[in-house]
Amino acid sequence: KGPCSFPEHWRGRWFQQGMGEIEVTNINMTEHGHCVSHDGNNKYLLLNRAKMCYVCLVMTSKHHNLIQYKKSYCVASDTIQEVCGMITGDFPLITMIKVNGAPIQCPLHGQYEYSYTNGSELACNHPQSSIHTCADNSKVLFHFQKCPHISNSHEKTVTFQCLATWETGGDNYMYGRFSGPHLTSKESQYRCFMYSIYGSGGSMSMTADSSCQGLQSPSIGMNVFTLAHKIDKVRQTRCNFPNYFSDIYEWRDVNSRHKLVVSKRLELLEIMDILEPSFASRNTQARAEMRLKLVCIGESSTINTGSAKSVQILTYATDDKCESNYRCIRITHRVNKLIELQIGKSYDTPDNACSNVNFDKVKKQILLPFDSPPRPCPVKGIFNYVHKKNSCSGRLEIGCSRDSEIVVDTKCVGSETADILQCYANWTENNNLYMIAGRVDDLRKSADCLVYRSVPNGHELEADPNCASERVIVLGHPIDFNIKSHIKTCSASSTRTAPVSPAQSQESKETGIYDTNAKNSGHPSSELENPSTGIINADSENKSSCMKSISFAILVGLALNHLCSLILR
């Protein structure tokens, strides 16, 4: 009846049983042809130019990841009503699943035991198989047991990821993808389910191939799963994470490798990957991988860890391998918007999860708010430095061009550069000043933890490996400077001598973490900002003398200009 084009959200690559991948554009569909007419509803008339005939597709979008359609014979008629009228109720319903579609939350929650039929009238029910939910709520783990009395049963473990769910005529359907050993082809990976889940269990029937054909009911079919909820071994009592999470729910580690999200009820802590910004912008379907879920189940206890008090909380954790165990965590709220987190080892029982020995070799993770903007650096001025482990030297401009920036001018044999860092947070601990700083050009906001401390011959600035595992690299070396002298305070005349050479951040292999507030100035920052030390503030007499010299030069210039004008007349 009118111009034909497929909906925009249909466009892309799809998989179909027996045909492989199909490309859908605005007007074309692989193997089917070029769209020439659309009835305004769900009927499309396509011209197959290879066969020079017309075909009708009656298409229904069941989910943004899944389309089902019926197809007519390819005929000479070019009338949409006539060609589509050939389709009857017994024509097969064809299913297409979107390739690389974003996974969705599975309707299976908790843990189940199940028996299954595998094309046999006998059920494999001894021993019972099991389903485990994963940290990523789009995934569940199927562990199939082998039954001695079922010849075609096998012990295997596979992961299922949900891609689409929908309802038709009161029946619930689920489509997804299995992954595991020997599942190499898409035909063997994709499966369709009809399911019924209720309080104590449920049932599911699964197709024998990647289509959705042959499903009659959740309890009838070639492959039927009879489910029973496993008794939740987690303590029924729930607790809450500390109240300082109530103001900020999203956090990140210093390396910007992981994002941590606390639920609004303060019962659940989720740890997930942070997508590379350039990849996320190219692939809008990209989804961050969930690494760990921690449910608060034990009352917190306060322990003294030295310079600050920590709370210790028992949690029930599920990881990205779909394994669930008890884990104890320690949270230290050092200063405003700075949290230190330690996650203990996993245990099958809660009894020993919170013993001190479990934290002896556990890395401390420092968290800062996810969208932390740059903040003023706690130190200000221009300093000379030498690298402690090579022949490089240079100067630091802290808070000069911008109060949140550090310019690191470096000269080595045969090379020189100027790197620009920006400060995100700072705090003092044990007479040391800590700064979180990263490159201004890093979209990921990967940062490092720099420690500024007093030493007998001055000060030193170095990266702290206990604070962050990804170090800011300057000409191939991490920051490890002896600060020999203070040149001057920041002024409008301060300049950078070396060309700026932006460097790309390197991805860390571990999770590190740290952040704070510039208000809490401990001993180091107080020492730095004391005018009597000469580190930050220049002598006021020198400043006055400089201003007088500038004023005199301006007056002389004006007088000379006036004299030249008189001579030219």
Secondary structure, 3 states (H helix, E strand, C coil): CECCCCCHHHCEEEEECCCEEEEECCCEECCCEEEEEECCCCEEEEEECCCCEEEEEEEEEEECCEEEEEECCCECCCCHHHHHCCCCCCCCCEEEEECCCCCCCCCCCCCEEEEECCCCCCCEEEEEEEEEECCCCCEEEEEECCCCCCCCCCCEEEEEEEEEEEEECCEEEEEEEEECCCCCCHHHHEEEEEEEEECCEEEEEECCCCCCCCCCECCECCEEEEEEECCCCCCCCCCCCCHHHCCCCEEEECCCCEEEEECCCCCEEEEEECCCHHHHHHCCCCCCCEEEEEEECCCCEEEECCCCEEEEEEEEEEECCCCEEEEEEEEEEEECCEEEEEEEEEECCCCCCCCHHHHCCCCCEEEEECCCCCCCCCCCEEEEEEECCCCCEEEEEECCCCCCEEEEEEEECCEEEEEEEEEEEEEEECCEEEEEEEECCCCCCCEEEEEEEEECCEEEEEECCCCCCCCCEECCEECEEEEEEEEECCCCCCCCCCCECCCCCCCCCCCCCCCCCCCCCCHHHHHHHCHHHCCCCCCHHHHHHHHHHHHHHHHHHHHHHHHHHHHHC
